[in-house]
Amino acid sequence: MNPEPQTGSNKNHIVLYLVLILAVVLVGYFLLMVGIDGTPRSSDRVEVAHADLSSDSAVRIPLGFPSNIPLEEQNIKESYSVNYLDEGVTQFTVAYNSDFSREEILKIYSDFFLASGYTSGDGDRDESKGTIRGWRSGNKLSIAVSPYGEGSYVAINYIRRQESVQ
């Protein structure tokens, strides 16, 4: 028995089936990534809030940022929070310029960590890189200090877990 040779009609059917299979795969991928109701999956559900850095703003730090963390509020250059809704985590970032040297800034934050009950492990303080980090109640505080002109640029990153109490 010889198989029948494929005709133009059979080739068209194969192409049509391949297009339909590709369409089903693409629709399935879209539904998997976005969901049937159109809301993004958990990894995409974030809220970003920028603090008002205008000169007449009374509050230049993000809402919820711990008020006891030392900073030079008048010199803030960046200030925002990112709330990862499904993970229950909020990241606060505040950065400012300072006239203090990197060593002076690291001393200020080392003293603050100690007085406020932050714990640090080996490698959590690196003066050569200008970094210090610590944990308290499941929350993480990281400080990075870089030389900037005659002073320093200070970046504060605070990660708060929603089940944690400050």
Secondary structure, DSSP 8 states (H G I E B T S, - for coil): -------HHHHHHHHHHHHHHHHHHHHHHHHHHH-TTS---GGG-EEEEE---STT-S--S-TTS-TTS---GGGEEEEEEEEETTTTEEEEEEEEEESS-HHHHHHHHHHHHHHHT-B--TTSEETTTTEEEEEETTEEEEEEEEEETTEEEEEEEEEEETT---
